[in-house]
Amino acid sequence: MTSFLFVGGWVDLDMNRYISLLLFIGTTFWNCEPEKEEYKIFIEPFGNGGPEDFNCVKQTKDDGYVVVGWMISPGKYSDMWFIKTDSDGNEEWNKNFGGSEPYIERANHVHQTSDGGYSILGFKSLPQGYLTSQDEVWLIKTDKNGKGEWNYLYGTAIEDGDDQIGVCHQLTSDGGYIIVGDTKFRQISDILLLKVDCHGNQEWSKSFGGVSNDYGVFVQETYDGGYILVGNTLSFGSGGQDIILIKTDWEGNEDWKKTFGGESYEYSKFLLLSPDGGYVFGGSTNSFGNGDYDAWIIKTDNMGNIEWEKTYGDEEMDGACSCQHARDGGYIVAGTKSKNDTARVFLLQIGEYGSIKWEKTNIIEEKVYCRSIQQTSDKGFIIAGSSRAFGGPSIDTSPSGGVLIKTDPDGNTASY
């Protein structure tokens, strides 16, 4: 019998039992591998035969998802489309908002509000050809089950229809909403910035533009209580169409504006506040890069001065449609690669200075146009888009349907 010192004191063991104990501890230690994390991944199509389209997706407080867009209803041009799913992408409810023919109603943006309900931004429009058409921003507030609580239309009668009013909105620090889009008068569009309170009552409205067409795309409230908005301009800049960045104070008065672009056409799609007080924005460029169009991302300081800018792409047509802060630093960028009659979703994770950490260029084999992305609570990504693979007959001969794609943190997903 031999005594051995263990944690807690001396223990008497014979040599054979001691050797067995050491073997057991060693085997247990070396075979103890960390459990592999499992991530929910799926591809879920939605629609009733087309055409339908998704424009924006957000994860909800219960780890499900809400997505908005538009759908064709019998006897109508289009209605707002609003769907809630569980965390596996299974539909929980499906709503549409709209009036009678011939109005066009579409939803472009959605947020979950502090009370668990939702705010949906879009527009109501008469199609071109009517003697007097009225295009109006449409903001809808619902409860947690998608039942409407209030809705407001903002706009004035104008001469011709336009389908880009009410593009993006954000919840503001005072409990209200800031809305960006565009307003059109006598065939000329200006950028629209609209502030409403928590009940949807308009507080003020501002427009920005020049002698040609200018369009608002995205807006954020800034750290100083003002607003930063990005859009596309034909009135200012270097070439055919440039990206425009406008900073305002808390009442929507312009502080400064900057344009970005070359001799050809550029398009903005997204705008983020960076942790250092600057801005990250972009979309696509035809002036710079390798291909027909390349994805283009720009980082500026808080005065709109460029700190870095990067293009991403090859000989195909590449366009970034959405960008979010990545949980492990940098940014996650989603977009569409297209060539001839093909379209593929791509994902890029880039560092804080734009260098590529990883990329996926074929998230799904089917023809899908990316619209929106958000990083999810399990560090994966949820993507909303339009798929020609899942739709049915269309009035414009381009069948389409909405699709949600859930990936793991490395951009991998399931096969459909």
Secondary structure, 3 states (H helix, E strand, C coil): CEEEEECCEEEEECHHHHHHHHHHHHHHHHCCCCCCCCCCCEEEEECCCCCEEEEEEEECCCCCEEEEEEECCCCCCEEEEEEEECCCCCEEEEEEECCCCCCEEEEEEEEECCCCCEEEEEEEECCCCCCCECCEEEEEEECCCCCEEEEEEECCCECCCCCCCCCEEEECCCCCEEEEEEEEECCEEEEEEEEECCCCCEEEEEEECCCCCEEEEEEEECCCCCEEEEEEECCCCCCCEEEEEEEECCCCCEEEEEEECCCCEEEEEEEEECCCCCEEEEEEECCCCCCCCEEEEEEECCCCCEEEEEEECCCCEEEEEEEEECCCCCEEEEEEEEECCEEEEEEEEECCCCCEEEEECCCCCCCEEEEEEEECCCCCEEEEEEECCCCCCCCCCCCCEEEEEEECCCCCCCCC
